[in-house]
Amino acid sequence: MYPHGPRCRGASGQCLPNSNQDRSLIISHAREAAGSPDRRRAIPAGAREGRWSAPDGHAIRRFDWPAGHAAERGALLFLGGRGDFYEKYLEAFADWREKGWRVTAIDWRGQAGSGRLGNDAVTGHIGDFSQWTGDLAAFWGDWTAEATGPRVIVAHSMGAHIALRAAAERLVAPDAFVLVAPMLGIGRLPPAVMQTAARVMGRLGDPRRPAWKWSEKPGEPPAARGALLTHDTDRYADELWWRAQRPELVMGPGSWGWVERAYASMRALSAPGLLETITIPTLILATTADRLVSYRAIAAAAARLPLSKMVTFGSEASHEILREADPVRDRALAAIDRFLDETVSPQ
């Protein structure tokens, strides 16, 4: 499960693509030796980076960090959003670990350290979201067999959508959900209209081609991207730092295929009566100022989930609530801690 054999090359390789695991240890130890450990720019001592093989053999990158307490609080699985990589959330992982949680995270198939499914190394593509729910179901089965105590899922954006869909399809059954800015709607036009438009665009050319422009400078994110994600310029800079240290993590636009399948999946999840069947205690964090996912769709879904609570932020928060400025981030983490304390009992 944690191989130490020859490194593989290429963004679509079945080993950790262009792996920097050897270098990550140097990064971590060098910073600690200098007397200034940084929870955001170092793989922590005691954490393991490795891979898990999906049922079809595709290599999925994973991160595991045992709890910091002698008695574990339980096990927490973190699922990132579109284009995410787990390094972005090391700071949050440290906070949860200090609370006694064993933390695991995975990179979705086709992004970050889990290879690519498109024609190039930066466009995010998927044939269908069922590939992701299938991966999650299989990983969940293996991971829960290893884990002890309560098992919870904390998921962001697209990851929250996939986790919620997997629950609706009875593929996962965590003791609690925390969904941060879940991708339950995108854009302002009706989803059926947007899906049809994306389908037409996909048929006009290769559906794996990018659906939107990335930047005037190939390989560099747009200048305005940071403001869409967080008000904290230092935390946004952390993402760029990791991209420079581990270039295989870089991802740009989604493909037209991804857009069309995203709308199909969101429409399926919003079907009448489906969300009402999910009886998992759920905390939803969202912001009315989100310009990437629809707050209105999130609020509508929260009202339909039988055991949900919602914490709403305003203009002080952008899409990446867990990587926001301290006043927002602290409030979000405190809400998560209270929810888990109230919802799941220690082992």
N, C-alpha and C positions, 0 to 999 in steps of 0.2 A: 504493500500500500504506500510505502514511502521509499521508493527505489533510489539507489545511489549509483546506478550504472551510468553508461555513456550518455552524454547530453545529446538531445536531438535538435536539429536545426529546422527553421522554416515555420511561418505563421500557421500553417495548416498541419503541422506534424502531430503525431499522436503522443509524443512526450511533451513535457512542458515546453511550449514553443519559445525558442530563443531564451531559454531559462537563464535567469541571473541569480539562482539560488546561492551559488558559491559567493557571488559578489554581495548578496544581501547580508550574509554573515559578516563580511568585512565591513560593510556599512554600519551594521549594528554595533559590532565590537569596537570599531574605531571611534564612534561617537561616545560610547561608554568609557573608553580609555581616556578620552579627552576630558572627562568629568562633566559632560553636559548631555546626558541621555535625553533623547527627544522622542516622545511617544508617537509622534506623527511621521517621523522620517527615519525610523529604524525598525527592523523586524525584531520584536522583543526576545530577550533570552528566555528559553523555555518553550517558545512557540515552534511549531513544525510546519514547514511548507512541503507539500507533496502532491500527489495526484490520486484520483479515484477513477476507476474504469467503469464507464457506463455499460449497460448490457450489450450494446453493439460494439464495444471496444474503444469508443471515443474517450480520450483522456480529459478529465475534468480537474482543473487545479483546485486544491483545497488548502485551508489554513486551519490549524488546530492549536488551541492554547489552553492548557489545563487551568483549573481554577486556582486562585491565589490562596485560598483558605484550605485548611486541613480537611474540613467537611464541605463538600461541594453543595452549593445552593440548588444546582440543577444544570441542565445543558441548554445552551442557546445557539440556535442556528441563524446566521445572518445571510440574507439574500440581497444583493445589490441591484441597481437599476440598469437600464440600457447603457452600455458603454462603461459601466463601472468596473472597478477592480478593488479587491479587498483592502489593499494598502491605504486607500482613502479613508478607511474607517478604523484604523489602528487605535486612534485616540478613544473612540467609543468602546472598542473592544476592551481597552485597559480599564475603563470605568466599570464595565459589567463584570470583568474578571475580579476587580477589587470587591465587588458585591458578592462574590462567591460563585459566579457562573463560569462553567467551562464553555469556551467560545469556539465555534466552528464557523467557517465561511467558505463558500465556493464561488468560482467564476462560472457564469453561464456558458454553456456550449456556444462556440462561435465568437467569443469575445474575451478580452484580457488574456489570461494565460491558458485559455481552453481552446486555442486554435481559431480558425476562421472558416466560414462557410460560403463566402462570396468569392468574387474574382480578384480581390486585392487584400492587402493586409490591414486596411483601415475601415472599409465599409461594413456595417453591421447587417447581416442577412440571416434569415431563418426560413426554412421551408414551411413550417407551421408551428404555432406555439405549443402544439401537443408534443413536439420534441422536447420542449423545456419542462412541461408538466410530467412527461415520462421520465426524464432525468431526475427531477425532484422526487418523484415517487420511489424510484429505485434507490437513490441516495438516502432518502428518509428511512427506508427499510434497513439499510446497512447501518446508518448512523444511530438510529434508535436502539438497535441491538447492542451497540457499544456504550450508549449513554446511560447514566443513572439519574434518578430523581426526576423532577418535572422537566418536560421538554417543551421549549417555546421557540417560536419563529419570530424574528424581527426582520422586516423586509422593507425595502425602499423602492418606490416608484414602480418600474416594470416588474421588479422582483416581488413587490407586494401584490400586483395583479396576478402573477403566475401562482403565488402561494394561495391566494384566495380562490382562484379557479381550481387549483388542485384540491382544496378542501371541499369545494362544491361538488367535485367529481369523486369524492371519497378516496382520494389518493394519499392524503396526509391527514393526521388528526392530532395536532399539537394540543398541549394543555392550555395554551394561550397564544394569541396573535398580537403583535404590534406592527401596524401598517403605517409607514411614514410616507406621506404624499403619494398615495397609491395611484397608479396609472389606470384610472377607470373611465377616463374621457380625455381626448385631446382635440384641440381645434374648436371652432365656434359653430361650424355647420353641422347639420344632423349627421350622425355616424353613418347611416346608410348612404348618404350622398358622398361622404368622404371615402368610404370603402369603394364605392363604384368608381370614383375618380381615380383612386389608387390602382384599381384593377385595370382600368383603361391604360393608365400610364405604364403599368407593368407589361402590358401586351404590346405596347408600341416599341418596345426594345427589350433588352435583357432585364428581367426583374431584379437582378442582383446589382444593378447600377445604383449609385447614390440618388436619393430622393430629394436632397437639397444641397445647396452649396456649402462648403465647409469654410474656406478661407481663400483670400487672394494669394496667400503663400502656402503652397502644398505642405501638409504635415503640421501646420500651426493652427490652433483653434482660433475662431474669430475673436476679435478684441472685446466684443460685447458679451461673450459667453459667461464670464465670471459673474456678472450682475444677475444673470438668470438663475444662478445656482446659490450664491451666498453673498452676504454683505461683508464677510470676513476675508479681506484680501490675503492675509497670511495663510489661512486654511486653503484658499483657492490656489495659492502658490505651492502648497504642499503637493497638490495633484500634478502640477506642471513639473515639479521636482522629480516625482516618481516616474513620470513619463520620460524624462530625460535619462534617469538611471536605468529604467527598464523599458526600452523602446517598444517591446512587443505588447505592452499594455495599451498603446495608443489606439484609439478608435475615433472615427469621425461620424459622418451621417449614417442613418439607417438606409436600407435599400427600399425600392418601391415594393418589393416583395414583403419586407418587414412591415411597412406601413399598412399594406392591404391586410396582412394577417393579424396585425395589431387591432385594427378596427373589427375584423371578424371575431377575434377573441373577446374584445370588450363588449360587442353586441351580444355574444353568446352568454357572457357572464351576467348581463343585465336582463336576461329573459325573466318574465313574470314568474314569481314564486321560487326562483332558484336561490337567491341570497337568503331568503327566509328559512332555508333548510340548514344553514350553517349555524350550529349552536355552540361554537367555540367562543369563549370570552375574548373580545377583541377591543384593543385600543387603537384609535386612528388619530394620527397627528397630521394636520393639514394647514395650509395658509391661503387666505383669500387673495394674496398677492402673487400666487403661483402663475407663471406664464408658460409653463411646460405641460402641466396637466390641469384638468378641469376641477376647480373646487366645487362647483355645483354638482358634478357627477359624484364626487366623493361624499358630499353631504347627503345626497339622495341615497347612496348605497348604505351609509351609516344608519339612516333612518329605517332601512329594511333589515339590517342584521339584528337578530333578536337579542344578542348579548354584547352590544357594542357601546363604547364610550368614545367621545370625540373631544379632542383639544384643538382649538382653532387659534391660529396666529394671524396677524394682519400684515401691514406694510413693513414691519420690522423683520419679516422672514421671507426668504426666497425658497426655491424648491428643495435644497439640501438642508433640511432643518437640523439634522444631526451634525452638520458642519458649518452652522451659522455662528454669528458672533456670540460671545459667552452668555449674555442675558437670555437669548432665545434657546441656545443649546442647553444651558443649565435648567431652564424651565422644562424643556422636552425630556431631559434625562430624569429629572425629578418625577415627572408625570409617569414615565415608564417604570421607575422604581416603585412608586406607590401602587400602580396597577398590578405589577407582578407580585408585590407583597400581599395585596388584597385577594389575588386570584389564584395563585398556585402556592401550595404549602411546600416547605423544604422537604427534602427526602428524609 
